[in-house]
Amino acid sequence: MEQGLIHKVESLNAFIGCSFSDHQHQQLLLTCSHCQEIEERPAESVMAAIANELEQASFTIYHKAIEIHGLCAHCARLEVTVNGIID
């Protein structure tokens, strides 16, 4: 973790390999509740907006990671196919 090669997924108490180990970043982790796949996104604009809010609050950051749980595109397509759900 100190070398930036893996990330801890706090909500799953698990570790994943870093997809962007070639540069320093905070991570946005998208976890599929169906297949458990985790996609790491750099999300520079999201992280910049959060950094701005934290700066306005004079909040000192030690670690920043955002985990979002939902359905990945593949599982969402499967659900539509299996259940006939159409938005």
N, C-alpha and C positions, 0 to 999 in steps of 0.2 A: 504494500500500500504506500509506503514512504517513497518508493521509486516510481509510483504512478502506473504500475503495470496491472494492478487489480483494483476493484472497488468493492466495498462492502455494501450489500443490499440489506439495510437495517431491518426492513419489514419482514424479510424472509430469513434473516440471520444466515446469509449466504454470501459468497464472493463470486464475482465475474471478472473475466479478463477485460482490460481496457481497450476500447476500440480506437482511442485517440491518444495513444501513449507517446506520440511524437511531439506533443505540445501540452503545456500546462492548461488546465481547465477545471471548471466545476462540472458536475454531471447532472443531467436530467435522465432519469431511468424510467422507461415505460415498461411495465410488467403486465403481461397478458394473464388474466385470471383463469383462462381456460387451459392454455398450453404451457404456461409458466415461462415462456420465452421472455427475455429481457433485452430491450433495445436501448443502447446508450445514444443520447443525442447531445451535441455540443450546445445547442440552443443559446447562442450568444445574445440575441435580443432579449430573451426571457431573463437570462442571468444579469444582463445590464440593467434591466428594469428593476429587478430585485435589489441589485447593488445600490441603485439610486434611492430606493425606498429605505434601505438600511442606513445609508449615509444620512438621509434626512432625519432618521430617528437617532442618529449618533450611536448606532449599535455596532459593536466590534464583533466581527465574524471570526470564528475559529475553524469552522468547517461548513461547507455548503453543498448539499446534495438534495435533489428533489426526486421523490418517487411517486409515480402516478400509476394506479392500477386500473385496468379496463380490459378491452378486447383488442388484440392486434388485428390488422387488416385481414389477414388470412382467416382467423377464427370468426371474425365478423361476417365474412363472406360465407363461411360454412354454416353459420347460424341462420343466415337468410335462406340459404339453399335447403337446409334441413327443416326449418320451422316455417318456411314460407313468409317470413317477416319482411315486409317492404316498407321503408320509410317514405 
